[in-house]
Amino acid sequence: MKFRSTRGLENEVASAKAIINGISKDGGLYVPDEFPKVYDSLKANTEIGYEDLAFKIINEFFTDIDDAELMGAINDAYNNRFSVKVKNNFLELYHGPTCAFKDAALLFLPQIMKRAKKICDVKEDITILTATSGDTGKAALEGFKDVEGFKVVVYYPKNGVSPIQERQMSSQGGNNVKVIGIKGNFDDAQTGVKEIFGDDDFRSGLVEKGYVLSSANSINIGRLVPQIVYYFYGYFNLVNQGVIKLDDKINVVVPTGNFGNILAGYYAKQMGLPIDKFICASNENKILTDFFETGVYDKRRELVLTESPSMDILVSSNLERLLFEASGRNTEVINELMNSLKNQGIYEINDTMKEFMKEFYGNYANTDEVYQSINEVYKKDNYLMDTHTAVAYTVKKKYQEETKDNKPALIVSTASPFKFPRSICNALGINVEGINDFKVLEKLALETDEKIPNSLATLENAKVLHDEVWDKSEMRDALLSYLK
């Protein structure tokens, strides 16, 4: 399997090289040349374990990586560190060290990148640059910490993540990690990272110093491909639980920010998985809702800080990969759209692409609706969900009311409710005024008789190791300061 850039400069790129590069030289994102049809062979064993399923799917894409090395990467990533569960049609992806779905990809990425580095004979240290809206940063830090030959620099919006998320990152140990707060929002951090990748002179200067840059954001194909796995796993679990019969179509509901998670579901469908509709759920930053309704993507709006902070995004980078497919893989169209977004802050897709987008439904939920959903599901099913998952649940209900389409829906549950304990307590009517978020954790556990995940239970007393804050215009300087 080879990979190509959405913007046309690079074609026929081997997977190891695409993983190491992270982003193409032209600023485009790597996409696979094709989508192997694997569903018919995989469905013969719906009881397959997660690691074995991951091997069968990922091996279709990363063909220049030896089978034994790939299986080694999967085992090193997941064994006794990460699991996926399906409960009440919720695909729980947060049973990992950081309590968020990013673990599914970011435990694997360092392991495959280490092997890709060897294949590509890269002698320099690889510095992973990552912008985070809350969850990616901690997952990248956890995955790459103390991995030889790599350094990790995470930028996050100083006032744009929850206290729990911030302490997870600021207390991160490891001899090769750095966390930097940015005076700005997530889009500022993400734009800054993209600009660093696009600055050839700056990157050349780093190579002379012995550093090669790469990315752990979902723009990296090495992170996107492993996310395909859990859609197959979730579908097979619904079959095993008797919710659906084999080959029945389902809908998929995804709380969406940077568009990587829902895009992995779309890739799964291209590989044969029986998915009908993709329900794209947004919070008050409803740029994707507006896009799917009108075909116009307009980022010229104020970013709203919500209680589902991992979705507080106005530039959904992975949407470019979907646009590439919608345009018939026309790189000229993609360049025109991305240039318009960069220069004017807006673009509109053509009628053919609008027709393509009808596979997707977009809607959003506000904070009151999120609270109502958390309360409703807890009272009805004794099931606790976080604010992001509640956005998805709310939008699923809106979709069903609008369309009367009641086929089974797999709701992607992206984070533990204990990552956002104050919001959950507020939704459930638990009084937490005057106490900090770490005490709120304890009260939530007590009131709901749920166990705090081990990695969060000790956070309050975790020592803060990273406390630097830089202006969004100083991200290069912050990086150089760390590398020196």
N, C-alpha and C positions, 0 to 999 in steps of 0.2 A: 504493500500500500504506500502510495506517495501522497504528499500534501502540497497545496498551492495557496497562494495569498488571495484574499478576497479582492485585492486591488491590482493584481495582474503582474507585478514585477517578478515574483518568484513562482516557479512551477517545478514539479518533479523533485520535491524536497523529501528526503527520507525522514521517518518519524523521529529518530534520535536527534537529528539536526533541528527539526521543528520544535522539539521539546526544549532543547538548549537555547535556541534563539528566543523563544517566548512569543515574540511578535515579529512580523516580517519587516524587512528593510524599508518597505514603502509605507509602513504604518498599518498595513492590512493584517488580518487575522488568518491563521492557517486553517484550512478546511480539508477534509479527506477527499480524494478523487472520486470515491464512491461509497455507498453504504451497503455492506454485505448483508444479504438476506439470511439471517440466522434463526429466526423464530421457529420455523418448521422443524429444524433439527433440535433446538433447545427444548421445545415443548414435550419431547419424549420423556423427560425427567423433570417434573415440576418440583420434586423434592430436593433438587440439587442444592448443595451448600453455597454460601455466598462467595467464598474464595474460588471454588471451582467454576462458578458461573462467571466471576470476574475474569478468570483466565480465558475462558472460551470467547468472551466478548472483546476484551482488550487485545487479545492475540490476533484478531482480525484486522486491527489497525496498526499496531506497532510491530510490523512484520520483520523489521531488521534487528529486533532484539531477540536473542536466543530464548527458546521455550523455557529452559531451566532458569535462566536469569529473570525472565518475566514472572515465573511462578515464585521465585525467591523474593522478588520485589513485593508481590501480593502478600505472601506469607509474613514478610517483615513488617508490612504496613498494617495488616488487619488482625493477625492472630492474637486473641485475648485483649485486643485494644478497641475494637469497633464491632458493633452488630446492628442489624436492621430488624425492626419489629413492625408487624401490621396489626393494629388494634382498632376496631370500630371503623374500618376503612381509612384510618389514618396511617400513612407510611412514616413511621417514626425513624428519623435519620440522625437522632441526637445522642445515641448511645455510644459515645466516644469520649476521649479525654477532654475536649473543650465544650461538650454538650451542645454542639451545633452540627448541622448537616455538612459543613465544610470539611469535617474530619474524613468523610468518605473519599474525598479527592486529595486532601492535603496530607494525609498519612501516606498515601501512595506516591504522590508526586516526588518527594525527596528520594524515595527508593528507586523510582524509574529514572529520575534525572541523574542520580549517581551512576547508574549503568550507562545512560546515554552519554555522559561526560567521558566515560572510558572508551566507548565506541568511537566518539568523535575526536578522541585523543586531545582533549582540552587540558592543557597543563596548568593554566591560570586558575586561581580561585574564582568561583562563580558567585556573584553577589545577587541575591534575590531581592528585587524591589517590589513592594506590595503596598497598595492603597487599600484601606479597609473601612467599611461602614460599621464594623463591630465584630463580626465573626471570623472573616478571612484572616485577619491579622493574627489572632491567637492560634488559629489552626495552623497557619504557616510557621509560626514560631515554634509550636509544639512539634511539628513534623520535621523541621530542619535543624532543631537545636542539636549541637554537637556532632552534626554530620560532617565528616572530614571533607575539605575542599569547597565548602559553601559558607557564605555569610548571609544573614537575613536582615533587611532593613524594612520596617513597617511604619508607614505614615497613617495617622488616623486624625479625624477632626476632633480637636480638643474638647469641644462642648457638644459633640454629636453622637456619642455612644453612651450606653447605660453605665452607671457606676460599677456594676459587676463586670461588664465587658472591659472597662478601662483597667480595673484591678487585675483581671486575668492577664492583660498584656503588660502592664507596668511592673508586675512581679515576676515576669518570665526569666528563668535562669537559662544558662547556656553560655559557652565561651565564644559564640559566633553570632549573637543576636543583638539587635538595636531597635528600640521603639521610640518614635518621634511624634509628638503632638503637633498639629498644624493649626494655626489661626486661620480658619476657613472651614468649609464644609467638605463632605466626601468628594463631590465633583471636583473641587479645587485640588484635593489630594490625588485623585485619579488622573486629572488633566496634567498635573505636575509630573507624575510618573511617566505618562505617555510622551510628554515633551522631552524628558530625559532620554527615553528610548529613541526618540526621533532626532536627537542632537548628535550627529555623527562625530563632530570634532570632540565633544565631551567624552563620548564613549571610547574614541581612539586614545584619548589621553589616559583613560582608566586602564585600557589594555596595556599601555606602556608601563603602567604602575603594577601590572600583574592582576588586574581585575576584569572579568567579563560579566556583563549584566544579563540577567534573565528575570522572568516574572513568575509569580505564584498566583496571580489573579486568574480568573476564569478565561481571560484572553489566551492563556497558555493551553494548547491542545492537550498537553499532558495532564492537565487538570480536568478538562471537559470530558474526555473519553471515559474515565472511570465513573462519571456520574450517570452514564447510560445504564450501568449495571443495575442500579437499585430500582429502576422502572420495571425491568424484566423480573427482578426478585419480588417486587411488590405485586405484580400481576399474578405470578405463580402462587404467591401466598393467598391471594383472593380465590384462586381456583382450589387450592388445598383446603381452604376454610369453608368451601361450599357457597361462597358469596356469588360466584359466577361459574359458568361452565367453560371448559377450554375452548378457545377461539371466540368467545363472546367479546364484544367490544365494550370498552369502558371509556369514561371521561377522566381526565387528569386535571387536578386543581393545584396551582402552584402560586404561593406568595412570591412576588417577583420584584427584583430590584435591578440587578445588572444583566438579567435575562439568560444567564448561563444555565441555571437549573431547569427552567422550562425548555430551553433549547436542547438539552440532553434528552428530554422526553420526546421532543420532535425527532431527534436522531434515532431514538429507539423505535419510533413508528416507521421510519424509513427502513429499518432493519426487519420489519415485519410485525412488530408488536401491535396487537389489535386495539389501538387507541383511536377514538373518534374525534372528540373535541378537546382542545387545550383551553382551559379556563385560566386566564391570566389575571391574578388578583393583585391590586395595588392598594396602597394607603392613600392619604390625602395628596401625596405627590403622584397624581394620576396621569402622568404623561403617556404611559402605555395604554391606559384606558382610552384617552383621547385619540391616540394613534390608531388603535384598532377600530374605532368608530368612524374616523374621518380619513385615514391615510396620510394625515399631516403630523409630523413629529416636530414639536415646537418647544424648545428648552428655554425660551425667553419668559421665564416665570420665576417666582421666588420659591426657594426650597423651603418646605415646611418641616420642622423638627417634630417628629411624632413619637408615639410609644412603641412603634415597630421600627426602630432606627436602622436596622440592616436594609430596609427598603427605602430609606430617604435618599433617593438618587434621581437625578434628572437626565443623566447620559447613560443609557443602558448599552454598554459596549457590545455585548454579544448579539444584539439585534442585527448588527452588521452581517453576521453569518446567516441569519434567516433572510435578510434582504438579498443576499447573494443567491440563495436558492430561489427566492421569489422572482428574481430578475432573469432566471434561466442561466445563472452563473455568468452574468454580463459584467465584467470588471469596469467597463466604461460607465455604466449606470451607477455602480457602487462608488466610484471616484467622484462622480458628479454629486451624488447625495451626501457623501461625507464632507466634501469641500463646502457644500452649501450649509451643512450643519456647523462646520468650523467657522465659516466666515459670516453667515447670516443668522445662525442659531436656529434654523428651521429648514425642513425639506418636505416635499410631498411626493409620494410614490405614484406611479402611473396606474391606469385602470387594470391592466393585466396583473400587476402586483397586488392591487387591492382585492381582486378576485381570489388570488392565492391565499391571502390573509384570512379568508373566511373559515379556515380551520381553527382560528383562534377567536375567543370571546374575551373581551376585556371589561372589567368593572372595578369598582373600588369600595372601600369601607372606611368610615370615619371612626374616631375614637369611641364615641358613644355606641356605635354598632358593634365594635370589637368587644367592648365591655359586656354588652348584652349577650353576645355569642358565647363568651367565656362562661358567663353565669348560667346561660341556658344549658350548655352541654354538660357542665359540672352537675347541675341539679338533675338533669335528665338521665345521664349515663355515669355519673360519678367519675367523669373523665376530665383531666386537667390539661388545657392546652395553652401555649404561649400566645403572645399578641400577634406574631406573624402568622401562625397557624390559624388564629381566629379571623384574620383578614381573609384567608383562603376560604374558611368555612362560611363566612358571611357572603362572599361573592358567589360561592357555589349555590347558596339558597336563592340569591337574586337571579342567577342563571336559570335555575329550575322553575322559578316563578314566571320568568319571562317567556321561556321556551317550552315549558311542560315536558322537557327531556329529563326523564327520571332514571336513565340507565345508571348502573353503579358508577360511583365516582371515587377515585383514589385521591385523597387529600394529602398533599406532601406536608408533613410536620417537620419544620426546619430547626427548631430549637427547644430546649427544655424550658418549661414554664419558670423554673427557678433562676433562669438568667434575667428575668424581668419581674422579680417578685412583687415590687410595689404596684405595678400595673395589675397584676393578677389579684392582689389583695383588694385593690380599689374596685375591681370588677366584681369580686365576691362579697363586697361590703365588710371586709375585715379592716378594722381601724388600725392604721399604722402611722398616725401622725406623730411627729416628734422623735422618731427613731430612724437610724441609718439603714441603708439597704441590706447590710449584712445581718442586722437584727430582724429585719423584715423577712429575710430568708427563713430564719428560725420560726417566726410566727406563722408563716405560710405553711411550713411543714407541720407544725403543731395543730393548726386549725383544720388542715385537710387530711391529716394522718398519712402524709406522703414523705418519703425519704429524700433528703437533700443529696444530690450527687456528690460523691466524695471529693471531686476536684473543685467544687464550689464551697463545700462545707468549711474548708480551712482558709478561704480567701481573706477573711477579715484580718487575720494575723500575718498574712503573707507580706514580706518586706518589699517595699517599692524600690526597684532597681533602675527604673527608667523614668525620668521626670523632665526631660528636655522638651521645650516648646519653641518652635520656630515659625516665622511668618511663612505663608504659602509661597511667597516669592523667593524663599531661601532654601528650597528643598535640595538643590544641588550642593549648596554650601553645607547643609546638614549632613549629606551623604559623604562629602569629602572630609568633613570633620571626623566622622566615625572611621573612615578607612585609613586616615592618617594615624 
